[in-house]
Amino acid sequence: MAARHFQAQLNGEADHDALDPDRPRLPFASVIGLVALTDLAFSLGSVTAAVAVTDEI
């Protein structure tokens, strides 16, 4: 997808997805919430992996 985007820019073509007014957009607060949930999920995964590897808790 990234290659198509940059190829279109190099060819001078417009990115039609970015210009589509009917394309649904997430509010900024939703994006922040999704990033926070993703961060929490990776944090919990790291803690469980550390507990699984060590002999002492």
Stockholm file with secondary structure:
# STOCKHOLM 1.0

chainA/1-57         MAARHFQAQLNGEADHDALDPDRPRLPFASVIGLVALTDLAFSLGSVTAAVAVTDEI
#=GR chainA/1-57 SS CHHHHHHHHHTTCCCHHHHCTTSCCCCHHHHHHHHHHHHHHHHHHHHHHHHHHCSCC
#=GC SS_cons        CHHHHHHHHHTTCCCHHHHCTTSCCCCHHHHHHHHHHHHHHHHHHHHHHHHHHCSCC
//
